[in-house]
Amino acid sequence: MSTLTTNYLTPTGREEAWRFTPLKRLGGLHNGTFKLATRNTLALTGSAPAGVTFERIGRELVSAESATDDVIVGRIHEAASEITVLKIAANTELAEPISLHRLAGGLMDAELSRVQLRIGANAKATVIIENSGDHLLAEDIEIICEPGSNLTVVSLQEWDSKTIHAGRQHAIVDRDATFKSIIVTVGGDVVRLLPTVEFKGQGASVELLGVYFATAGQFFEHRMFVDHLVPNAKSRVNYKGALAGQDAHTVWIGDVFIRAAAEGTDTYELNRNLLLSDGARADSVPNLEIETGEIVGAGHASTTGRFDDEQLFYLMSRGIAVEDARRLVVRGFFNEIVSEIGNAEIQDRLMTRIDQELEKAGAQ
């Protein structure tokens, strides 16, 4: 067992940040009762293009740009002896995405992974992180967008059925930088992700997009926090989820904090959930905290509903079989966000996986 200690109190489930999470299913990541793995399984696919470096660096040589109040992230910072660093040089514009993937990990011990993605000033790039197999993983990804940069990060959780994955993806976005996050969760037993944003400079723009599909017994939690610290910044959040099967459970939390100094803020967050069968539960909690009235706009919306029988009837009335009609409706529901990935091969693969999950759940 791990003997890691941390300055953070072990959660009991009564805390707001943990009230939905099934702590007993976290493999000890929250309380330190796990066997610590020594491996680092995040790897670069292919070779690094010009202007890009990928290396593992001792943690004492890399400065942390952000603090945390999450106990699992705190354990990562204590335990990870090295940090995987991907750097994109200033003024570099990449036509093709940089692809990272996780090698086989297993469930016997826990990997605590610390990653830093840094894009230089006025650079433009897309980074795709692909996760598959079964893994016991705690992960902290720190994303630093320097002034004028443009970065898209696509994170694909295509896990096998026993994976336990708890992680944070924290973006620090500087002046006039643009950051887009696309998170897809379609596999695993328990997945708890914290996509968070800290605005560092005026004129910055952030888009957080995500899709998730939970089937019988799966628990997926996506807990956002967007911190508008500076004036004249923009954020958009759009997450869509579907659930099918007994005890399928998803949680979406959207917290946006507009501080007193953040005049001119423009923000909106949206979460939509589609229940495809009885016995599934979707919790959706959008929150706005506003300390200044001098803003462009701030709003949120959340909907959870059952399968639209009118859409199904419309397709069936045109000769489409009920199984195909259901699949088309679910594909249409997700397509708005999946199409933002901009990679036809990955988009087709994800839609096929969603079809398989739908079929496995018996929702067809």
N, C-alpha and C positions, 0 to 999 in steps of 0.2 A: 504494500500500500504506500501511497505518497505520504510524506510527512510535511508537505508544504504548508506554511502558515501565511496568513495575510492580515493586513490591518483592517480589512473589511469584515463585518459580521457575517457569519454564515446565514443565508436566508432561511426562513422558516415557512414561507408561503403566505405569511400575513402581511408582508410588505407590498406596497402598491406595484413595484416593479416585478414581483414574483407571484402575484396572486392567482394568475392563470396557469403558471408553469407546473407540470407534474414533476416535482423535485425528485421523487423516488425513481424516476426513469432517466435521470440525467447521468447515470454512470459514475456518480461521485464528483463530477466536474465542479459542482457548486460548493462542496464541503471538503474537498481534498482527499477523499477516500478512494483514490484510483492508483493504479500502478503507472508510473511515469515512463513513457517511451523516450528513447534517445534519438529516434529517427526524425528526419525532416523530409516530408514527401512532396513538397511543392516543387515542380520542375518546369523548366522552359521547354516548350514544344518547338523543335527545330533550333535554329541558330538565331542569335540576336541580330537584328538589322543595324545598319549604320546609325549612330546616335543613341543606341540603347545599350545599357549594361545590366546584367543580371548576376548577382553574387550573394554569398552569405557572409555576413560581417559580424564580428563580435559585438555584443550589445553595448559594450562600453565605448565603441567607436561611432555609434549612431545615436543622435539626440532624439528623444521622444518629443513630438510636437504637441501631444495632447495628453491630458490626464483622464482618469476614469473613476467612476464610482460603482462600476460593475465588478462583483467579486470574481467572476470567471476571468474577465480581462485582467484583473489585478493578479490573479495566479499566473497567467501567461507572462506578464511582465516580470514576475519574480523568477519563473522557472526557465524561460527560454534563454539559453546562453548565447544564441546568435539570432540575427534578424535577416530574413531574406529581403533583399533590396532590389527593386527594379527602378532604374533611372532612365528617363527620356530627356535628352539634352535640350537646352533652349533652342528655339527656332527650328526644331526638327518637325517635319510633317510626314507622317507615315501613311501610305496608301493602303497597306494591308494591316490587319490587326495583329497584335502580339498575343500569342496563346500560351497560357499556363495550364498545367494539369496536375492533379494529385495522383501519385502512385498508390498501389495497394497498401492499406494501413492495417486493417484488422480491428478486432474488438477486445483483444486481451489486455491492451494497455492504451493509455491516452496520449495522443500527440498534442502538445501545446505549441502552437505555431504563431510566430510574430512576423508580419510582413509589412513592408513599407513600399508604396508606389509613389514615385515623385516625378512630376512632369514639369519641365523647365518653362521659363517665360516664353510666351508666344508659340509654343509647340502645340501640335495636334496629333492625337493618337487614340486608338481603341485597344483595350486590354480585355481578353476573354479568359475567365477562370473556369475550368471544367472539373467538376467533382463527380466521381462515380465509385462503385463498389461499396463495401461496408467499412465503416471507420468510426472510431471514437475520437472526436476532434474538438478541441477548443482553439479558436482562431481569432487573432486581432489583425485586421488589415487597416493600416493608416494610409490615407490617400492625400497627397499634398499637391495642390494645383497652384502653381506660381502665377504671377500677374500675366493676364492675356492668354493663358493656355486654354486648351479645349480638350477635355478627356472624357471618354465614355468607358465605363467598366461594366462588363457583362459577367454576372456570377451565376453559374448553372449548378444547382443542386439536383443532380440526376442519380441520387444515391440508391443503393439497394435497401432492402426492407428493414435491416437491423441497425442502421447508422444512427448515432447520436452526435449531433453537431450543434455547438453553441458558439456564436461568434459575433464580433462587432466589425462593421465597415464604417470607419470614421473619416469623413472628408473635410479638409481644411481648404477653403476656396478663397483665393486672394483677388485683388482688384481686377475687374473686367474679365475674370476667368469664367469658363463655362464647364460645368460638370454634369454628366448624365450617368445615373446608375440604373441598371436593369437587373433585377434579381428574380430568378426562376427557381421555384422549389416544387419538385414533382416526385420526390422519393425520400426515404428515410423513416425511422421510427419516431424520433423526436428531433425537430430542427427549431432552434431559437436564434434568430438573427436580429442584430441591432444596427440598422442603417442610420447613421447620424451625420449631421452637417454643422459645421462651424464657419460662419462667414467672417472673413478676415479683411476684405477690402470692398469699397464701393463698386457698383456696376457689375458685381458677380451674379451669375445665374445658375440655378440648380434644378435638375429634374430627377425625381426618384420614381422609378417605375417598377412594377413587380407583378408576377402571377404565381399562384400556388394552387395545387390540386391535392387534396387530402382524401384518402380512402379509409376503410375500416380500421380503427384503432390508431391511426396516425395523428400526431400532434405537431402542428406547424405554428410558430409564433413569429411575427414580424413587428418589431417595436421601433418606430421612427422617432427621432428628435431633431428638429431643425431649429438652430439657434441663430436668429437674426440679431447680430451684435452691432452691425454698422448700417449706415443709411443707404438707401437706393439699391437694394438687392432684391432678387426675385427668386421664388421657389414654387415648384409645382410637384405635387405628389399624386400618383395614380396607381392604385393596387387593385387587382382583381383576383378573386378566389372562387374555387368550386369545391364542393364536398359531396361525397357519396359513400354510404356504408355506415354501419353501426359504430358509434363512438368516434367517428371522424371529427376532429376538433381543430379549428383554426382560430388564431387571435391576431387581430391587427390593431395596433395602437399608433395613432398619429398625433404627436405633440409638436406644436409650433409655438415658439417663444419669441415675441417681438419686443425687444428691450426699448427702454426710453430713448436711447440714442439712435434707434433704427428708423428714423423718419424716411418716408418714401418707399417703405416696404410694399411688395406686391406678392401675395402668397395665396395658394389655394390647395386643399388636399381632398382627395376622393378615394373612397373604398367601396367596392361593390362585391357582394358575395352571392353565389348561386347554389342553392341547396337542391341536389339531384335525387335525394332519397330521404326517408325518415331515419331518425337515429343520429343525424349529423348536427353539429353545433358550430356556429360561427359567431365569435365575439368581435365587435368592431367599436372602437372608442376613439373618435376624433376630438382633439383638444386644441384650443387656441388661448394663449395668454398674451394680452396686448397691454403695453405700458405707455404707448403714445397714440394719440388720435391722428397724427399727421402721417397717414399712410395712403398708398394708392388703392389697396384693397386687401381684404383678408376674409377667407371663407372656407367652409368645409361641408362635405356631404358624405353620408354613409347609407347604403341600402343592403338589405339581405332579403332575398326572396326565393321562391320556389321556381322550378322549371316553368317556362312560359308555354302553356298548352296551346295558346293561339298560334305561336310561331310553329309549333310542332304540327298542328292541324293544317296550317297553310302549306307546309312542305309536303305533307302526306296527301293533300288534295291534288297535288301536282305529280302524283305517282311515285313519290320517294318513300321507300320502306321506312318503318318506324325507327329501326336501328340506325339507319343512315341519317335520318332526320335529326335524331338526338345528337349524333356526332357532329353534324353540321352546325347545330345551334351552339354547342359547346365550343367548337372551333371558332365560330364567329364572335363569341363572347371574349375569347382570349386574343384574337387576331390583332386587335388594336395595339396591344403592347408587344406581343411576340414579334410583329413586323418591324418594330423599332430596332431589333437586333441588327438588321441589315445584312444578315448572312443566310442565304437561302438554304444551305445544307443544314445549318444548326436549326433554323426555323422548322424545316421539314422533320428533322429528328425529334424536336420537342413536340410537335403536333402528333407525331406517331406515338410518342410516349404517352401523351394525354389520351389518345384513343385507346391505348392499352390499359391505362389506369381506369378509364371509363368502363371498358369491357370487363376488367377484373372485378370491379365493384358491382357488376350486374346491373348498372344503371342504363344499359342499352336494352 
